[in-house]
Amino acid sequence: RAREIIRQLLEFAKKRPLELTRVDVNDLLHEAVTLVCVQNKDASIRIMEHYSPLPSIMGDPSQLKQVFLNIINNSVQAVTGTVEDMEIPQKSKDISVSTEMTESGISIKIRDTGHGIPGELLPKIFEPFFTTKKERGTGLGLSITYKIIQNHKGKVEVESELGKGTMFTVYLPFQVEGNHRDHGVPIM
């Protein structure tokens, strides 16, 4: 476990410039869902995909895919695990992944029926090294997710209710402006 934490810390410290190309967000999401399904084939999780037709956007495909994997993997852990020191009944193991076009870009929603995040913890979830997964987490996944989306000039929001689940919404603009060689992004 210590070796894995050190590896993630070293990776977190690395900076890599955005490598912008035209990306199909729906394809990246589907690839991420497929990977998660293969890794969790015995967990009886149902992942539903609802993709709206979208134009391609400018983005770094490997970094965006990492964002989607981080969020979807957190959803998998939420629907299959328990909250520390809480008894919350689990009804279903459903995750919904959807996209839609907005005025200025694309909205990606990843919703789960997991245990939810206590309200007092929501402001902390994007902080480096903050985790509620005592033995399983390092607290870097959502921090890296936040930085990647920020460097894409987007934003990520979260809504959660205990016992009902959590929804992450990622907003990505159609165009990412600026000199991207100057924007280092930590990669795991």
C-alpha positions as CSV (number, residue, x, y, z in Angstrom):
1,R,0.0,0.0,0.0
2,A,2.9,2.4,0.8
3,R,4.5,1.7,-2.5
4,E,1.2,2.5,-4.3
5,I,0.8,5.8,-2.4
6,I,4.4,6.8,-3.2
7,R,3.8,6.0,-6.9
8,Q,0.7,8.2,-6.9
9,L,2.5,11.0,-5.1
10,L,5.3,11.0,-7.6
11,E,2.8,10.9,-10.5
12,F,0.8,13.7,-8.8
13,A,3.9,15.9,-8.8
14,K,4.6,15.4,-12.6
15,K,3.4,18.2,-14.8
16,R,2.4,17.5,-18.4
17,P,1.2,20.1,-20.9
18,L,-2.2,19.7,-22.5
19,E,-2.0,17.9,-25.9
20,L,-5.1,19.4,-27.6
21,T,-6.8,17.6,-30.4
22,R,-10.4,17.3,-31.6
23,V,-12.1,14.7,-29.3
24,D,-15.4,13.0,-29.3
25,V,-16.5,13.2,-25.6
26,N,-19.1,10.4,-26.1
27,D,-16.4,8.0,-27.4
28,L,-14.1,8.8,-24.5
29,L,-16.9,8.3,-22.0
30,H,-17.9,5.0,-23.7
31,E,-14.3,3.8,-23.5
32,A,-14.1,4.7,-19.8
33,V,-17.4,2.9,-19.1
34,T,-16.2,-0.2,-21.0
35,L,-13.0,-0.3,-18.9
36,V,-14.8,0.1,-15.7
37,C,-17.3,-2.6,-16.7
38,V,-14.5,-5.1,-17.5
39,Q,-12.8,-4.3,-14.1
40,N,-16.1,-4.8,-12.2
41,K,-17.8,-7.5,-14.2
42,D,-18.7,-9.5,-11.0
43,A,-20.1,-6.6,-9.0
44,S,-23.6,-6.6,-10.5
45,I,-23.4,-2.9,-11.3
46,R,-25.7,-1.5,-14.0
47,I,-24.1,1.4,-15.9
48,M,-26.6,3.2,-18.2
49,E,-25.3,5.4,-21.0
50,H,-27.3,8.2,-22.5
51,Y,-25.3,10.2,-25.0
52,S,-26.7,13.2,-27.0
53,P,-25.3,13.9,-30.4
54,L,-22.4,16.2,-29.8
55,P,-19.8,18.0,-31.9
56,S,-16.2,17.3,-31.2
57,I,-14.4,19.7,-28.9
58,M,-10.7,20.6,-28.3
59,G,-9.2,18.6,-25.4
60,D,-6.5,16.3,-24.3
61,P,-8.1,12.8,-24.8
62,S,-5.9,10.9,-22.3
63,Q,-6.4,13.5,-19.6
64,L,-10.2,13.7,-20.2
65,K,-10.4,9.9,-20.1
66,Q,-8.6,9.9,-16.8
67,V,-11.2,12.4,-15.5
68,F,-14.1,10.1,-16.5
69,L,-12.4,7.0,-15.1
70,N,-11.8,8.8,-11.8
71,I,-15.4,9.8,-11.4
72,I,-16.9,6.6,-12.7
73,N,-14.6,4.5,-10.4
74,N,-15.7,6.7,-7.4
75,S,-19.3,5.9,-8.4
76,V,-18.6,2.2,-8.5
77,Q,-17.0,2.4,-5.1
78,A,-20.0,4.3,-3.8
79,V,-22.6,1.8,-5.0
80,T,-20.6,-1.3,-3.9
81,G,-19.2,0.0,-0.6
82,T,-20.4,1.5,2.7
83,V,-19.8,4.8,4.4
84,E,-17.4,4.6,7.3
85,D,-19.4,4.5,10.6
86,M,-22.8,4.8,8.8
87,E,-25.6,2.4,8.2
88,I,-27.2,3.4,5.0
89,P,-29.3,0.8,3.1
90,Q,-28.3,0.2,-0.5
91,K,-31.2,-0.2,-2.9
92,S,-29.5,-0.5,-6.2
93,K,-26.2,-0.4,-7.9
94,D,-26.9,2.0,-10.7
95,I,-24.7,4.5,-12.5
96,S,-25.9,6.8,-15.2
97,V,-23.6,8.5,-17.6
98,S,-25.1,11.2,-19.9
99,T,-24.1,14.1,-22.1
100,E,-25.8,17.1,-23.6
101,M,-24.9,20.2,-25.5
102,T,-25.0,23.5,-23.7
103,E,-24.8,27.1,-25.1
104,S,-21.0,27.2,-24.8
105,G,-20.0,23.6,-24.7
106,I,-20.8,20.2,-23.3
107,S,-22.2,18.9,-20.1
108,I,-21.4,15.4,-18.8
109,K,-23.4,14.0,-15.9
110,I,-22.3,10.9,-13.9
111,R,-24.9,10.0,-11.3
112,D,-24.9,7.0,-8.9
113,T,-27.3,5.5,-6.4
114,G,-24.5,5.1,-3.9
115,H,-24.4,6.1,-0.2
116,G,-23.9,9.8,-1.0
117,I,-21.4,12.3,0.5
118,P,-22.2,14.0,3.8
119,G,-22.8,17.7,3.3
120,E,-20.0,18.8,5.6
121,L,-17.5,16.9,3.4
122,L,-18.6,18.2,0.0
123,P,-16.4,21.4,0.1
124,K,-13.4,19.2,0.8
125,I,-13.7,16.5,-1.9
126,F,-11.5,18.2,-4.5
127,E,-8.7,18.9,-2.0
128,P,-5.5,16.9,-2.4
129,F,-5.2,14.0,0.0
130,F,-8.7,14.3,1.3
131,T,-10.4,10.8,1.3
132,T,-13.2,9.1,3.0
133,K,-11.9,5.7,1.9
134,K,-9.5,5.0,4.8
135,E,-7.8,1.9,3.4
136,R,-8.5,2.2,-0.3
137,G,-7.9,5.8,-1.3
138,T,-5.1,8.4,-1.4
139,G,-7.3,11.4,-2.0
140,L,-5.7,12.4,-5.3
141,G,-8.3,11.2,-7.9
142,L,-10.8,14.1,-7.5
143,S,-8.0,16.6,-7.0
144,I,-6.4,15.6,-10.3
145,T,-9.9,15.6,-11.9
146,Y,-10.5,19.1,-10.8
147,K,-7.2,20.4,-12.1
148,I,-7.5,18.7,-15.5
149,I,-11.0,20.2,-16.0
150,Q,-9.8,23.6,-14.8
151,N,-6.9,23.5,-17.3
152,H,-9.5,22.7,-20.0
153,K,-11.2,25.9,-19.0
154,G,-14.2,23.9,-17.7
155,K,-15.7,23.3,-14.3
156,V,-16.9,20.3,-12.2
157,E,-19.7,20.4,-9.8
158,V,-21.1,17.8,-7.4
159,E,-24.5,17.3,-5.7
160,S,-25.1,14.6,-3.2
161,E,-27.7,13.4,-0.7
162,L,-27.0,10.7,1.9
163,G,-28.8,7.5,1.1
164,K,-29.7,8.6,-2.4
165,G,-26.5,9.1,-4.3
166,T,-24.2,11.6,-5.9
167,M,-24.1,13.4,-9.3
168,F,-20.9,14.9,-10.8
169,T,-21.4,17.4,-13.6
170,V,-18.5,18.3,-15.8
171,Y,-18.8,21.3,-18.1
172,L,-16.3,21.5,-21.0
173,P,-16.2,24.5,-23.4
174,F,-16.1,24.0,-27.2
175,Q,-12.7,25.9,-27.4
176,V,-9.9,25.9,-25.0
177,E,-7.9,29.2,-25.4
178,G,-4.4,30.1,-24.5
179,N,-0.9,28.7,-24.6
180,H,-1.3,25.1,-23.2
181,R,2.4,24.4,-23.0
182,D,2.4,26.6,-19.8
183,H,-0.4,24.6,-18.1
184,G,1.1,21.6,-16.3
185,V,-1.4,19.0,-15.2
186,P,-0.6,16.2,-12.8
187,I,-1.1,12.8,-14.2
188,M,-1.7,9.5,-12.5
